Each structure stands twice: as structure tokens, then as C-alpha cells.
Amino acid sequence: MSETPLGHRRWAIADGYIPRESHGPEPEMTSHETASILNASGHDAHVRFTIYFADREPAGPYEVTVPARRTRHVRFNDLNDPEPIPLGTDFSCVIESDQPIVVQHTRLDSRQAENALITTIAFPA
């Protein structure tokens, strides 16, 4: 196994939006944004999310831990402390970690029966 760190400590997701409506069984088909985080290091990663908006001050930090040599899929819909992320509102996100991580962004938009799923690697800042 390689000892070379994999990933970065700062990531940015410029396009965030959680639709208000969903179509299909919950929770699998609930419209959502997800940050899939890979921590390939030998140390737990303490990760902080800061959410930015067009018309108000940022929200956060939202804090999660990704155990060493594990992955965690964080639904933005489930980030409630210090406050829920509003539905139907454009936002962006900066993700910071004390360990190198890899972040992939995914959106499920299930407002209609013909669902849309997009995914991309986040921007390593």
C-alpha cells in the first residue's frame, strides 16, 4: 500500500441545489446533493463544510469525520447543525479536511419520474 497522500485538504463545489420536491420512494429517491469522500490515509479525517449563498452570509461549519481508510457519503440534505441547508436555493460549498481526501459531487434530481443524476469530481483548491 502506498504511503503517498491521496487527495487534497481543500475542495470546492460551485454548483449546489437541493430541489424542494421528489418523485419516488424515500429515502432512496429523495432529491439530494451528496459529497462522496474518500479518506485513503491511515488517520481519521475531520472534515468541515462551509456553505455559501448568493444573498446571505455563509452557513456552517458542518463537521463530519471520515474514518481512516474509509469512505463516507454525506447528503447535504442531512446537514442540520448549525442549521438546515434551505431547499430550492442555489449554494456553493468549500470543504476542508485535516487529512488529504478525495471529494466527488453528485446530485439526484427526482422532481419528475424521469430522474436526473449528475456527478463530477469537486475542484481541488
Backbone as CSV, one residue per row, in Angstrom:
resi,resn,N_x,N_y,N_z,CA_x,CA_y,CA_z,C_x,C_y,C_z
1,MET,0.853,-1.182,0.000,0.000,0.000,0.000,0.890,1.233,0.000
2,SER,0.554,2.208,-0.826,1.347,3.425,-0.965,1.209,4.316,0.257
3,GLU,2.292,4.949,0.652,2.280,5.913,1.748,2.099,7.336,1.239
4,THR,2.045,7.512,-0.071,1.863,8.837,-0.650,0.437,9.303,-0.383
5,PRO,0.263,10.526,0.173,-1.095,11.028,0.421,-1.917,11.087,-0.864
6,LEU,-3.180,10.751,-0.754,-4.089,10.761,-1.896,-5.128,11.841,-1.658
7,GLY,-5.168,12.828,-2.553,-6.182,13.866,-2.446,-5.617,15.204,-2.017
8,HIS,-6.526,16.044,-1.541,-6.201,17.408,-1.115,-6.924,17.697,0.196
9,ARG,-6.532,18.780,0.834,-7.165,19.186,2.100,-8.288,20.204,1.913
10,ARG,-8.369,20.843,0.737,-9.436,21.813,0.442,-10.058,21.481,-0.900
11,TRP,-11.382,21.533,-0.935,-12.147,21.260,-2.150,-13.256,22.296,-2.261
12,ALA,-13.715,22.534,-3.476,-14.833,23.453,-3.687,-15.847,22.819,-4.633
13,ILE,-17.106,23.031,-4.315,-18.220,22.647,-5.180,-18.980,23.937,-5.472
14,ALA,-18.944,24.382,-6.727,-19.550,25.662,-7.077,-21.055,25.555,-7.313
15,ASP,-21.544,24.383,-7.707,-22.950,24.226,-8.096,-23.681,23.362,-7.080
16,GLY,-24.463,23.985,-6.229,-25.278,23.259,-5.269,-26.730,23.683,-5.371
17,TYR,-27.632,22.712,-5.301,-29.067,22.995,-5.333,-29.801,21.728,-4.916
18,ILE,-30.638,21.840,-3.902,-31.458,20.710,-3.458,-32.907,21.021,-3.825
19,PRO,-33.487,20.312,-4.794,-34.876,20.575,-5.169,-35.837,20.390,-3.986
20,ARG,-36.922,21.137,-4.020,-37.932,21.045,-2.957,-38.754,19.760,-3.055
21,GLU,-38.974,19.286,-4.289,-39.832,18.128,-4.496,-39.020,16.909,-4.914
22,SER,-39.640,15.742,-4.694,-39.038,14.475,-5.108,-40.132,13.571,-5.654
23,HIS,-39.713,12.587,-6.434,-40.641,11.627,-7.005,-40.059,10.238,-6.786
24,GLY,-40.803,9.372,-6.133,-40.316,8.018,-5.894,-40.160,7.732,-4.413
25,PRO,-39.778,6.502,-4.089,-39.698,6.095,-2.682,-38.572,6.806,-1.930
26,GLU,-38.873,7.167,-0.688,-37.874,7.785,0.200,-37.213,6.696,1.029
27,PRO,-35.986,6.831,1.426,-35.093,7.949,1.146,-34.294,7.789,-0.141
28,GLU,-34.380,6.638,-0.792,-33.535,6.358,-1.956,-33.709,7.382,-3.068
29,MET,-34.935,7.800,-3.339,-35.202,8.680,-4.466,-35.480,10.125,-4.046
30,THR,-35.172,10.488,-2.824,-35.312,11.874,-2.399,-34.270,12.712,-3.125
31,SER,-34.688,13.818,-3.739,-33.747,14.714,-4.406,-32.696,15.159,-3.401
32,HIS,-31.426,15.103,-3.820,-30.357,15.447,-2.876,-29.064,15.821,-3.575
33,GLU,-28.190,16.433,-2.812,-26.791,16.688,-3.156,-25.961,15.814,-2.234
34,THR,-24.878,15.250,-2.761,-24.012,14.394,-1.960,-22.557,14.739,-2.219
35,ALA,-21.765,14.738,-1.157,-20.309,14.782,-1.277,-19.817,13.397,-0.876
36,SER,-19.277,12.661,-1.828,-18.699,11.348,-1.542,-17.231,11.579,-1.224
37,ILE,-16.825,11.180,-0.029,-15.485,11.492,0.469,-14.702,10.201,0.668
38,LEU,-13.521,10.145,0.065,-12.601,9.023,0.243,-11.451,9.478,1.119
39,ASN,-11.242,8.775,2.225,-10.081,9.003,3.089,-9.211,7.760,3.006
40,ALA,-8.186,7.794,2.153,-7.295,6.649,1.986,-6.121,6.688,2.961
41,SER,-6.070,7.702,3.818,-4.952,7.829,4.755,-5.126,6.894,5.953
42,GLY,-4.109,6.806,6.747,-4.146,5.986,7.952,-4.659,6.722,9.170
43,HIS,-5.198,7.939,8.976,-5.708,8.754,10.083,-7.134,9.200,9.784
44,ASP,-7.971,9.303,10.816,-9.316,9.844,10.629,-9.218,11.249,10.050
45,ALA,-10.131,11.581,9.148,-10.196,12.914,8.556,-11.349,13.671,9.204
46,HIS,-11.043,14.827,9.777,-12.056,15.707,10.356,-12.363,16.761,9.296
47,VAL,-13.597,16.720,8.789,-13.984,17.471,7.610,-15.008,18.539,7.989
48,ARG,-14.799,19.752,7.436,-15.704,20.878,7.692,-16.266,21.394,6.378
49,PHE,-17.570,21.594,6.342,-18.268,22.147,5.188,-18.699,23.577,5.525
50,THR,-18.431,24.520,4.634,-18.969,25.882,4.736,-19.799,26.115,3.486
51,ILE,-21.043,26.548,3.675,-21.993,26.722,2.581,-22.143,28.217,2.287
52,TYR,-22.009,28.567,1.006,-22.098,29.955,0.554,-23.366,30.160,-0.271
53,PHE,-23.977,31.349,-0.117,-25.225,31.692,-0.792,-25.074,32.989,-1.575
54,ALA,-26.003,33.258,-2.479,-25.975,34.488,-3.269,-26.437,35.699,-2.473
55,ASP,-27.302,35.477,-1.479,-27.972,36.605,-0.845,-27.882,36.640,0.673
56,ARG,-26.953,35.886,1.266,-26.825,35.897,2.725,-25.438,35.410,3.120
57,GLU,-25.115,35.552,4.367,-23.816,35.126,4.881,-23.710,33.593,4.841
58,PRO,-22.490,33.073,4.819,-22.300,31.616,4.780,-22.867,30.908,6.003
59,ALA,-23.165,29.639,5.835,-23.643,28.776,6.926,-22.555,27.753,7.234
60,GLY,-22.502,27.363,8.495,-21.531,26.352,8.896,-20.659,26.861,10.017
61,PRO,-19.672,26.120,10.370,-19.257,24.902,9.688,-20.105,23.694,10.083
62,TYR,-20.266,22.801,9.127,-20.866,21.493,9.351,-19.688,20.529,9.456
63,GLU,-19.663,19.695,10.471,-18.495,18.853,10.703,-18.855,17.375,10.652
64,VAL,-18.030,16.599,9.942,-18.174,15.148,9.880,-16.785,14.531,9.999
65,THR,-16.744,13.277,10.398,-15.495,12.527,10.456,-15.577,11.378,9.465
66,VAL,-14.511,11.223,8.694,-14.389,10.092,7.789,-13.258,9.227,8.338
67,PRO,-13.572,8.038,8.843,-12.533,7.198,9.443,-11.402,6.873,8.465
68,ALA,-10.266,6.527,9.020,-9.101,6.154,8.219,-9.445,5.000,7.290
69,ARG,-8.965,5.094,6.043,-9.135,4.061,5.024,-10.616,3.705,4.799
70,ARG,-11.461,4.741,4.800,-12.899,4.546,4.612,-13.453,5.605,3.677
71,THR,-14.709,5.417,3.296,-15.439,6.395,2.502,-16.699,6.783,3.270
72,ARG,-17.183,7.978,2.997,-18.432,8.431,3.606,-19.164,9.280,2.583
73,HIS,-20.440,9.018,2.449,-21.291,9.759,1.522,-22.160,10.691,2.357
74,VAL,-21.921,11.974,2.229,-22.594,12.985,3.048,-23.658,13.665,2.201
75,ARG,-24.926,13.445,2.565,-26.022,14.142,1.883,-26.167,15.523,2.502
76,PHE,-26.125,16.534,1.648,-26.287,17.896,2.137,-27.653,18.070,2.797
77,ASN,-28.649,17.315,2.357,-29.984,17.367,2.964,-29.933,17.019,4.451
78,ASP,-28.949,16.211,4.855,-28.852,15.742,6.240,-27.999,16.643,7.119
79,LEU,-27.385,17.675,6.550,-26.586,18.610,7.353,-27.536,19.586,8.045
80,ASN,-27.685,19.453,9.340,-28.654,20.252,10.089,-28.046,21.120,11.182
81,ASP,-26.819,20.870,11.551,-26.197,21.600,12.651,-24.994,22.364,12.131
82,PRO,-25.046,23.678,12.046,-25.824,24.581,12.872,-27.209,24.952,12.340
83,GLU,-27.528,24.662,11.076,-28.850,24.943,10.525,-29.040,24.104,9.266
84,PRO,-30.294,23.764,8.938,-30.524,23.022,7.683,-30.175,23.883,6.477
85,ILE,-29.712,23.242,5.419,-29.467,23.940,4.159,-30.822,24.097,3.473
86,PRO,-31.185,25.332,3.095,-32.524,25.539,2.529,-32.705,24.831,1.186
87,LEU,-33.891,24.265,1.009,-34.251,23.618,-0.251,-34.597,24.688,-1.285
88,GLY,-34.404,24.364,-2.565,-34.777,25.278,-3.631,-33.926,26.538,-3.672
89,THR,-32.708,26.469,-3.157,-31.816,27.631,-3.087,-30.455,27.263,-3.658
90,ASP,-29.931,28.108,-4.551,-28.577,27.890,-5.066,-27.563,28.084,-3.947
91,PHE,-26.538,27.222,-3.927,-25.457,27.389,-2.962,-24.169,26.818,-3.522
92,SER,-23.076,27.156,-2.888,-21.759,26.593,-3.177,-21.169,26.118,-1.861
93,CYS,-20.079,25.348,-1.944,-19.535,24.740,-0.741,-18.013,24.690,-0.799
94,VAL,-17.377,24.988,0.318,-15.949,24.750,0.491,-15.809,23.664,1.551
95,ILE,-15.021,22.646,1.232,-14.806,21.503,2.114,-13.341,21.496,2.521
96,GLU,-13.082,21.477,3.825,-11.720,21.490,4.357,-11.525,20.293,5.272
97,SER,-10.333,19.698,5.205,-10.042,18.496,5.971,-8.639,18.593,6.569
98,ASP,-8.451,17.952,7.713,-7.117,17.921,8.309,-6.252,16.806,7.720
99,GLN,-6.836,15.964,6.857,-6.120,14.911,6.133,-6.426,15.064,4.644
100,PRO,-5.534,14.643,3.767,-5.873,14.649,2.343,-7.055,13.713,2.082
101,ILE,-8.018,14.196,1.308,-9.198,13.415,0.941,-9.484,13.639,-0.535
102,VAL,-10.344,12.805,-1.093,-10.860,12.988,-2.447,-12.363,13.205,-2.320
103,VAL,-12.892,14.200,-3.047,-14.319,14.540,-2.961,-14.954,14.465,-4.344
104,GLN,-16.062,13.741,-4.432,-16.871,13.683,-5.643,-18.248,14.248,-5.305
105,HIS,-18.795,15.053,-6.206,-20.098,15.692,-6.010,-21.147,14.995,-6.872
106,THR,-22.304,14.708,-6.289,-23.402,14.075,-7.020,-24.713,14.773,-6.670
107,ARG,-25.571,14.934,-7.680,-26.926,15.461,-7.456,-27.926,14.483,-8.054
108,LEU,-28.944,14.142,-7.263,-30.095,13.410,-7.770,-31.266,14.380,-7.791
109,ASP,-31.785,14.639,-8.973,-32.959,15.496,-9.131,-34.111,14.593,-9.541
110,SER,-35.000,14.312,-8.597,-36.119,13.400,-8.856,-37.455,14.138,-8.815
111,ARG,-37.456,15.401,-9.261,-38.715,16.154,-9.271,-39.727,15.565,-10.232
112,GLN,-39.277,14.808,-11.214,-40.193,14.147,-12.145,-39.815,12.677,-12.229
113,ALA,-40.676,11.876,-12.799,-40.431,10.432,-12.867,-39.168,10.107,-13.655
114,GLU,-38.812,10.938,-14.643,-37.572,10.762,-15.412,-36.466,11.461,-14.634
115,ASN,-35.818,10.727,-13.754,-34.828,11.303,-12.853,-33.573,11.753,-13.581
116,ALA,-32.888,12.709,-12.982,-31.605,13.178,-13.497,-30.552,12.990,-12.420
117,LEU,-29.407,12.438,-12.816,-28.291,12.239,-11.904,-27.050,12.829,-12.550
118,ILE,-26.389,13.735,-11.816,-25.126,14.288,-12.311,-24.055,14.020,-11.271
119,THR,-22.835,13.852,-11.744,-21.728,13.654,-10.820,-20.458,14.186,-11.453
120,THR,-19.585,14.717,-10.625,-18.299,15.230,-11.080,-17.347,15.287,-9.903
121,ILE,-16.081,15.297,-10.182,-15.100,15.460,-9.120,-15.167,16.919,-8.665
122,ALA,-15.060,17.160,-7.379,-15.036,18.525,-6.879,-13.730,19.192,-7.302
123,PHE,-13.642,20.506,-7.153,-12.434,21.240,-7.521,-11.439,21.186,-6.370
124,PRO,-10.239,20.649,-6.587,-9.235,20.637,-5.521,-8.628,22.028,-5.366
125,ALA,-8.907,22.677,-4.267,-8.479,24.065,-4.052,-7.111,24.149,-3.415
